[in-house]
Amino acid sequence: MNPIETWSVEKSLDLYGVRLWGAGYFDISKTGEMQIRSGSGISGKKVSILEIISGLKERGLEMPVLLRIGDFLNSRIKLLHDSFNKFIKEYNYKGKYRGVYPIKVNQQQQVVEHITDFGKQYHHGLEAGSKAELLVAISFLTDPDACLICNGYKDQEFIDLGLFARKMGLNCIFVIEIPSELELILERAETLKIEPRIGVRIKLTSSGGGQWAASGGDRSVFGLNMTQVVELIDVLRAKGKLEYLCLLHYHIGSQIPNIRDIRAGVQEACRVYRGLAEEGAHMSYLDLGGGLAVDYDGSSTNSPSSRNYTLDEYCADIIDTVIQNLADTDFAHPTIITESGRATVAYYSILLFNILDTCKFEPQPFNGKLPVDSAEILKNMGEVFNTLNQKNFQECFNDAVFYKDQLVQLFKQGQISLRERAQGETIFWNIVVEIGRMMVKSKFIPSEMKIIPAILSDIYYGNFSVFQSVPDIWAINHLFPVMPIHRLNEKPLREGIISDITCDCDGVIDRFVDLRNIRETLPLHELREGEEYYLGVFLVGAYQETLGDLHNLLGDTNVVTIMFNEEGGYDIVRELEGDSVADVLSYVEYDPKAMLNRIRKTAERAVSHKKITAQERREIMDAYSDGFRGYTYFER
Ligand SMILES: *Cc1c(COP(=O)(O)O)cnc(C)c1O
């Protein structure tokens, strides 16, 4: 059977769900190569990821590589503003929309620079949650019409930096996260004679559900409860500074899968907003925080990896809810701010790596025949193997598991030999493999048998580290789309899980996106002699980079950013070499130079004990010093 003839690119698009999670940014060429589109939609230019990889190879950049597509940032920002502006017009909303990008979601300079440059036309601003992020924001934001939202706990230095930014003309707004910040802000403002703009972060009863439910809601550690809000107003009024208060902020969590929760949050916040305005605060901004979700599994449901709404529904619901909740008041429609991080940067990055090797699950063959003098337990197991069929496989599975336990017991009691135990295990695994084949044709699979495909699957060893590049897979069981980026015109004949090159059993990807369920194995192609096999983990632009760590001392990967050009091709606009071995060693307090000196001493001792010659010493030392300069990943 020729795997190309029985397969089509169309089938790969379906199998891996590309059209569902890809948001229009990805396609597959007729020759089975995954392509990137310059924007979301069918008209965009396309380039093959494999072609990009070969270009990088020629430039001497090794796998793994984090590939960033600058055009996707532009596209996300444009879509967000277009959608809000569309409904502002359609619903006759009297206020404006201002987006801000929360720096913590991907702090890389390139990202912030790109967003502030491209975002200028929309007055897209930044959100900072620490002094370092505030400095980033002040140095990259130049647009006085964009918002600079200061969340996070603020000390005097933070406040001073923000006040000076305000004095220089930036629209810097301090969001009070804990009540005691107010006093410090008022005191510094008075000392420096700069009028601050103040917002207040509130705890809503509504929670965002999903993975991050605890970051919003009553029990959230951030924000003020209603008693504290009232106290804040009283303090401001007593000091005659109520006009400083202009913004209401909340954040009910990231990746909110259900539109109902989003609506409930806006609704509750609108009531508080009215309350503040009624108290006499000069309210003009309603900041809804983040939460706009990404459909990682493409299911369009309220599962934690998805969302049951589109961007348009998100924007329409927000505008509509604000209008309704302010309808019977004279208060002007506020400027609506959202702090969408994930939805802005998730698509931007793809982790690409090569497969180093595979390990197949293949027990010794068993033909059903046993010598007549075999142990009773082996005969029983052989009997199960020989009677197994499509109708009784569930029963046979239970029997096989029962006998396997008995086999181990007998071995422990010294009643069967090591060889007999090995023979029994071979029969057991042959039964499981047969059952695995039969299960594929069966409609109903009992839950205790659902692990069988995963047990029988191949292991593909990928040249990357889960902990460094996709830490959320390990930390919170996050799902990202994973798939081969070429050979997609061939039927994938294997089922596998992916192991990274850390020596940690948690360094695996063994949950994959699927429309209905979570898949436990991924359809993959057989490796070919002398040819690389490349996989991509998609939608990894949000939160992964700086959360990643140096487990097993695997460092930052190489990073390459491309932008589409006028000619329909692409330009590499930025290239960052990943960490060298010496780099990662110095992060954990080693001094590579001193280490090399120690090795030199060992080599010298070996020379004086005549274990190596002086010439050999030189070769050995060259190899070690190259080792320090090398990439931390597997190099071919
Ligand atoms: C993390 C965070 C965001 C970003 O949330 P996303 O769901 O990634 O859009 C926005 N605002 C605040 C206050 C945050 O802490």
Ligand as a Chemical Component Dictionary entry (heavy atoms), coordinates in Angstrom:
data_LIG
# 
_chem_comp.id                   LIG 
_chem_comp.type                 NON-POLYMER 
_chem_comp.pdbx_formal_charge   0 
_chem_comp.three_letter_code    LIG 
# 
loop_
_chem_comp_atom.comp_id 
_chem_comp_atom.atom_id 
_chem_comp_atom.alt_atom_id 
_chem_comp_atom.type_symbol 
_chem_comp_atom.charge 
_chem_comp_atom.model_Cartn_x 
_chem_comp_atom.model_Cartn_y 
_chem_comp_atom.model_Cartn_z 
_chem_comp_atom.pdbx_ordinal 
LIG C1 C1 C 0 -2.479 38.326 33.113 1  
LIG C2 C2 C 0 -3.306 39.504 33.059 2  
LIG C3 C3 C 0 -3.883 39.891 31.831 3  
LIG C4 C4 C 0 -3.784 39.079 30.570 4  
LIG O1 O1 O 0 -4.791 38.130 30.477 5  
LIG P1 P1 P 0 -5.028 37.321 29.138 6  
LIG O2 O2 O 0 -6.064 36.340 29.512 7  
LIG O3 O3 O 0 -3.734 36.715 28.754 8  
LIG O4 O4 O 0 -5.516 38.263 28.108 9  
LIG C5 C5 C 0 -4.601 41.066 31.820 10 
LIG N1 N1 N 0 -4.751 41.810 32.934 11 
LIG C6 C6 C 0 -4.225 41.452 34.122 12 
LIG C7 C7 C 0 -4.416 42.300 35.309 13 
LIG C8 C8 C 0 -3.495 40.278 34.232 14 
LIG O5 O5 O 0 -3.002 39.921 35.414 15 
# 
loop_
_chem_comp_bond.comp_id 
_chem_comp_bond.atom_id_1 
_chem_comp_bond.atom_id_2 
_chem_comp_bond.value_order 
_chem_comp_bond.pdbx_ordinal 
LIG C1 C2 SING 1  
LIG C2 C3 SING 2  
LIG C2 C8 DOUB 3  
LIG C3 C4 SING 4  
LIG C3 C5 DOUB 5  
LIG C4 O1 SING 6  
LIG O1 P1 SING 7  
LIG P1 O2 DOUB 8  
LIG P1 O3 SING 9  
LIG P1 O4 SING 10 
LIG C5 N1 SING 11 
LIG N1 C6 DOUB 12 
LIG C6 C7 SING 13 
LIG C6 C8 SING 14 
LIG C8 O5 SING 15 
# 
